[in-house]
Amino acid sequence: MTQERRHQADVIVVGAGSAGSVVARRLADAGRNVLVIEAGPHRDEPAVDDPARMHELWDSPLDWAFRTVPQDSALDRRLHLPRGRVVGGSHALNAMIWVRGNPADYDHWASLGNKGWSWRDVQPVFARLDGLGGEAPGTLDVLTGYEPDPVHRSIVEAARQTGLPFNPNYNGERQDGVSFMQFTIQDQQRLTTARAYLNPVVGRGVTLVADANARRLLLEGTKCVGVEWDRDGTVERGYADEVIVCAGAIGSPVLLLRSGIGAGAALGGVEPVADLPGVGRDLQDHWLVPVIASTDKQPTFSPGLPFTQSHLFWRSRADLEVPDLQPLHFGVPLYESWMEGPPRGVSLMAGLVRPASHGEIRLADDPSDAPLIDPRVLSHDADVEALAAAVRLCQEIVTAPELGHTWGAKELYPGPLAKDTDGLHAYIRRSVVTYHHQSGTCKMGLDDDAVVDPELRVHGVEGLRIADASVMPTVPTGNTNAPAIMIAEKVADLLVQARPAESA
Ligand SMILES: Cc1cc2nc3c(=O)[nH]c(=O)nc-3n(C[C@H](O)[C@H](O)[C@H](O)COP(=O)(O)OP(=O)(O)OC[C@H]3O[C@@H](n4cnc5c(N)ncnc54)[C@H](O)[C@@H]3O)c2cc1C
């Protein structure tokens, strides 16, 4: 038998991940009474804190561990899409790399009618939150200027030997070139927005309800009045003037669809409330293909740093205006399940960050089952071509003199599998994996597929906004954590401007 408990707040935030933690903090600072609903637990986890233990968290209880539907263009493989299910969200199990994106990304968003989202508009928001290049520190400490481990110094030197320029700051004027990464790490520990923003206000303006899985939004006609969730087998409800959904690029569209907001046909029998065909459509992601070399020396790693410390931005074709490739480099071999090799080595993950292939998320026949996630990876031949250029570039780097002389690097994969173009394309389809940057499933805009307007209000539904990676109209050129956090800062600004602090 279910009992019902009711909660009341000014604002309910669904999801205490990268974005939700920021929204909750900013609203609490403005004097609002905020209720945060998070499906995962709120507890200390040594594997979360330690930047070198990220891979242990995948397929753990802190991972939603989504799987795609079989991917036609990738040998029918079902790809693992890890997502954080814990206070901290995906920031609690990500690689902590801090990338603002390319100014052209945001100017493109603005050109689609999204007033207030050009680079000129968002650059000060980034500066406020990360403090990079400014005089005041940001709310999030971003680690720069650390001593990279020797294997990463060699990878960067090898990249330079292939002709790539060294870029000391890819978050500065230009992204292009090979760089040491900037990280959200503080005192050798992962720094999530939950830690930096949310934890200090829990119990002081914010009520955090953890282990609470939001089942649906509560709607009266087309007005959102609250949220219903499960906790320990009990159904609870919260009511508020406004609900901000920050459940991420998979969780947010799924919650809307389960609440009857979406295209009628996608609702799997759920009573329709608002006909918004874009919910779950336009799923975008970035993609990686491994280039692995064995080494004859064991790389050593400093405590408090991850195994990846360097990456590069480059172009698959000289005529591109913006980089479309972002390989990232690990000082360990990351073998796929069908590969074998020695335990010592390096992986250069050839990365595509401006994909042409887009997919979608739908409800299963039973809407409470895991959603059907179809990114349609490599469905566009242009993505295979671009990844082929990225693999060739990474092969040049692992065979450059520095890695050979200093580490005895010998290419293992793709190695002979990519001796010609057909072989390389087959290798890409066999080994492509996510770069973890799902976005675009509740996109911001004014067209028929847009789900939220430029103030992140859901079209046609009152009292409901979305603020997370799902609203990105196009996936940025680079990792998506910083952009998701910037989006959260922007929505908080909008909400606070609309109703200034009661205490002011
Ligand atoms: C393995 C991995 C590595 C990555 N590496 C990097 C990196 O190094 N740098 C980078 O910039 N980006 C990286 N990313 C991407 C980045 O972490 C995400 O883009 C970012 O965290 C998205 O933030 P978000 O707020 O949209 O979603 P999330 O941070 O995922 O937050 C969503 C929250 O909502 C909760 N939730 C979902 N559904 C419900 C529900 N029904 N009820 C209650 N709560 C719910 C989730 O549990 C979660 O806590 C990585 C991601 C992963 C998974």
The ligand as an SDF file (V2000), in Angstrom:
LIG
                    3D

 53 58  0  0  0  0  0  0  0  0999 V2000
   31.6970    9.2700  -17.7970 C   0  0  0  0  0  0  0  0  0  0  0  0
   31.5410   10.7190  -18.1480 C   0  0  0  0  0  0  0  0  0  0  0  0
   32.6600   11.5010  -18.3920 C   0  0  0  0  0  0  0  0  0  0  0  0
   32.5020   12.8430  -18.7350 C   0  0  0  0  0  0  0  0  0  0  0  0
   33.6140   13.6460  -18.8020 N   0  0  0  0  0  0  0  0  0  0  0  0
   33.4370   14.9750  -18.9270 C   0  0  0  0  0  0  0  0  0  0  0  0
   34.5410   15.8700  -18.7740 C   0  0  0  0  0  0  0  0  0  0  0  0
   35.6450   15.4700  -18.4320 O   0  0  0  0  0  0  0  0  0  0  0  0
   34.3130   17.2010  -18.9500 N   0  0  0  0  0  0  0  0  0  0  0  0
   33.0790   17.6920  -19.2770 C   0  0  0  0  0  0  0  0  0  0  0  0
   32.9630   18.8940  -19.5000 O   0  0  0  0  0  0  0  0  0  0  0  0
   32.0260   16.8680  -19.4030 N   0  0  0  0  0  0  0  0  0  0  0  0
   32.1620   15.5430  -19.1770 C   0  0  0  0  0  0  0  0  0  0  0  0
   31.0820   14.7270  -19.2030 N   0  0  0  0  0  0  0  0  0  0  0  0
   29.7720   15.3310  -19.4920 C   0  0  0  0  0  0  0  0  0  0  0  0
   29.2390   16.1700  -18.3380 C   0  0  0  0  0  0  0  0  0  0  0  0
   29.5100   15.5490  -17.1040 O   0  0  0  0  0  0  0  0  0  0  0  0
   27.7390   16.3960  -18.5440 C   0  0  0  0  0  0  0  0  0  0  0  0
   27.5230   17.0650  -19.7680 O   0  0  0  0  0  0  0  0  0  0  0  0
   27.1320   17.2310  -17.4270 C   0  0  0  0  0  0  0  0  0  0  0  0
   27.3870   16.6480  -16.1780 O   0  0  0  0  0  0  0  0  0  0  0  0
   25.6460   17.3570  -17.6720 C   0  0  0  0  0  0  0  0  0  0  0  0
   25.0640   18.0350  -16.5990 O   0  0  0  0  0  0  0  0  0  0  0  0
   23.5000   17.9680  -16.3820 P   0  0  0  0  0  0  0  0  0  0  0  0
   23.1970   18.8520  -15.2240 O   0  0  0  0  0  0  0  0  0  0  0  0
   22.8300   18.2160  -17.6870 O   0  0  0  0  0  0  0  0  0  0  0  0
   23.1790   16.4410  -16.0300 O   0  0  0  0  0  0  0  0  0  0  0  0
   23.7060   15.5410  -14.8130 P   0  0  0  0  0  0  0  0  0  0  0  0
   24.9270   16.0980  -14.1980 O   0  0  0  0  0  0  0  0  0  0  0  0
   23.7530   14.1570  -15.3360 O   0  0  0  0  0  0  0  0  0  0  0  0
   22.5550   15.6740  -13.7250 O   0  0  0  0  0  0  0  0  0  0  0  0
   21.2820   15.0940  -13.8430 C   0  0  0  0  0  0  0  0  0  0  0  0
   20.8460   14.6790  -12.4380 C   0  0  0  0  0  0  0  0  0  0  0  0
   19.4530   14.3950  -12.4730 O   0  0  0  0  0  0  0  0  0  0  0  0
   19.1990   13.2050  -11.7480 C   0  0  0  0  0  0  0  0  0  0  0  0
   17.9800   12.6180  -12.2830 N   0  0  0  0  0  0  0  0  0  0  0  0
   17.7560   12.1500  -13.5330 C   0  0  0  0  0  0  0  0  0  0  0  0
   16.4970   11.6980  -13.6440 N   0  0  0  0  0  0  0  0  0  0  0  0
   15.9070   11.8920  -12.4380 C   0  0  0  0  0  0  0  0  0  0  0  0
   14.6100   11.6240  -11.9160 C   0  0  0  0  0  0  0  0  0  0  0  0
   13.6470   11.0500  -12.6580 N   0  0  0  0  0  0  0  0  0  0  0  0
   14.3500   11.9370  -10.6200 N   0  0  0  0  0  0  0  0  0  0  0  0
   15.2970   12.5140   -9.8390 C   0  0  0  0  0  0  0  0  0  0  0  0
   16.5540   12.7880  -10.2780 N   0  0  0  0  0  0  0  0  0  0  0  0
   16.8460   12.4850  -11.5630 C   0  0  0  0  0  0  0  0  0  0  0  0
   20.4400   12.3550  -12.0100 C   0  0  0  0  0  0  0  0  0  0  0  0
   20.5740   11.3270  -11.0610 O   0  0  0  0  0  0  0  0  0  0  0  0
   21.5410   13.3960  -11.9520 C   0  0  0  0  0  0  0  0  0  0  0  0
   22.0260   13.5850  -10.6430 O   0  0  0  0  0  0  0  0  0  0  0  0
   31.1970   13.3940  -18.8730 C   0  0  0  0  0  0  0  0  0  0  0  0
   30.0740   12.6070  -18.6160 C   0  0  0  0  0  0  0  0  0  0  0  0
   30.2310   11.2830  -18.2410 C   0  0  0  0  0  0  0  0  0  0  0  0
   29.0020   10.4690  -17.9520 C   0  0  0  0  0  0  0  0  0  0  0  0
  1  2  1  0
  2  3  1  0
  2 52  2  0
  3  4  2  0
  4  5  1  0
  4 50  1  0
  5  6  2  0
  6  7  1  0
  6 13  1  0
  7  8  2  0
  7  9  1  0
  9 10  1  0
 10 11  2  0
 10 12  1  0
 12 13  2  0
 13 14  1  0
 14 15  1  0
 14 50  1  0
 15 16  1  0
 16 17  1  0
 16 18  1  0
 18 19  1  0
 18 20  1  0
 20 21  1  0
 20 22  1  0
 22 23  1  0
 23 24  1  0
 24 25  2  0
 24 26  1  0
 24 27  1  0
 27 28  1  0
 28 29  2  0
 28 30  1  0
 28 31  1  0
 31 32  1  0
 32 33  1  0
 33 34  1  0
 33 48  1  0
 34 35  1  0
 35 36  1  0
 35 46  1  0
 36 37  1  0
 36 45  1  0
 37 38  2  0
 38 39  1  0
 39 40  1  0
 39 45  2  0
 40 41  1  0
 40 42  2  0
 42 43  1  0
 43 44  2  0
 44 45  1  0
 46 47  1  0
 46 48  1  0
 48 49  1  0
 50 51  2  0
 51 52  1  0
 52 53  1  0
M  END
$$$$
